[in-house]
Amino acid sequence: MTKKNFEILLEEAVVSDPGGLEGTLIKENENYQKDLWRSYGPGRYDNYATMYVDEFIGNGFADDECGEAESTNHYALVRGPFKHPSLSGQKGAIVETTGQGFVSAEFFESKPALEKKWEEICSEISEMMEGAEAEDY
């Protein structure tokens, strides 16, 4: 299954699965399609847009990953475009998962900005990992 096909299935789940995770969102908020940026409330995600993009990562559609949640936090790159109307202007997102399981995302309206930030994060993590390995010896 491709990332694009998965996004289509995810969109259909929002409408067709009233008992699933996405169906729960519809029960909570009939304006889910328009209100993806609202706060998720107490829980692991900072907002519903982050939860939406994290579904891609959980189903193996991250474009790249670096770090590990326990030591450096885990980061995943998801390149757009996204089908969801609330995310249509976004070129991608970088999703961060902490060792405590909290998930946040930074969305980008420009591909160069997305790629630059991703390179900075991976470079920083690489340096941290090299420093940790040196300390082990």
N, C-alpha and C positions, 0 to 999 in steps of 0.2 A: 504494500500500500504506500502510496506517495504522501508527502506532507500535504499537498493540495487536496487529495482525496480524503485524508483524515480531517482536514478543516471542514470539508463539506459534511462529513459524517457528524462532526461535533456540532455544526450549525443545525443539522437535522435533529440531533438529540435534544437540543434546546426546545424544539417545537414538539417532538414526538414522544419523548420519554418523561411523562409526568412524575414518575417515581424516582428517576435517577438524580444525580448530583445537579445537572443542569436544570432538570425539571423542578428541583427544589428552588432554584433561583426564580423561576417563573412564578411559583406559588408565593414566594416572598415579595416579588416585585414585578408587576405586569409590564413595567417599562424597562425590563432587563435589556432589551436590544438597544435602548437609548441611554441607559444608565450604567454602562460598564465601568465607568471611572469612579463610581461611588465606593465608599469604604466598605471593606468586607466585614468590619466589626471585629469583635474579639475572635481570634483564630489565627491560623498560620499565615494567611495572605494579607498584604496591605490594602488591596482592592480587588475587585472582580476582574479587572483587566489582567492583573498578575495571575490570578487563578486560571484564566482562559489560556494564557500563553504557557503556563506550567503544564497544562494538559498535553501540549506538544512534546515537552521534554519527557514527561512520564510515559509517553508512547513511542519514544525513540526517535523523535524528529528534531532534536537539537542539531544545529549546524556545526557546533563545536562546544567543547567543555574543557574546563580547567579547574584545578584546585580540588580540595576534598573538604566536606562539611566540617569534620572534626577539628582540622588544624588551620585551614586558611579560608574557610567557607568555600562552597562549591558555586561555580559560575557556569552558566550555559548561555550560548548565543543562539538566538532564533531570528533568522532573517525573514523579513516580510517579502511581499506585501501580504496583509491579512485580509480575509474575506469579511470579517465582522465590521459593520458600518462604523462603530466607534473607533476602530483601529485602522481605518482605510488610509489615513494619511501617514501612518507610521511605517518606517522602512525596516524596523526590526526592534529587538529588545534584548537586554542582557538581564538574566534572571539570577539572583543571588539567594542561596539557601544556607542558613547558618547551622551550626552544630546543634542548636535547639530546635531545628525544623521550621523556623520562620522563613518565609519566602517574600522577597520584594523584587520589583523589576524597574528598570529604567528604560523608557521607550525613546526612540530616536526618529526624528523626521528627516534625517539626512544620512545616507549610506556612509559618506566619508567620516562623519562624526561617530557613527556606530563602530566602524572598523578601527578608528583611532582609539576609542575608549576600550575596545576589546583587546587591542595590542597592549595598551597600558596595563590592563588588569592581568593579562597572562604573563607579561614581563615581570611585574611585581611579584606574582605568585612564584614564578620560576626562581627569582632571586631569594625569596623566603625559603623555598624548598632546598636550594643549594646551601643556604646558611644553616639550615637545620641539619642537613647531611654532614656538613663540616663539623658541627658541634658533637655529632655522634661519635666521631673518631678521636 
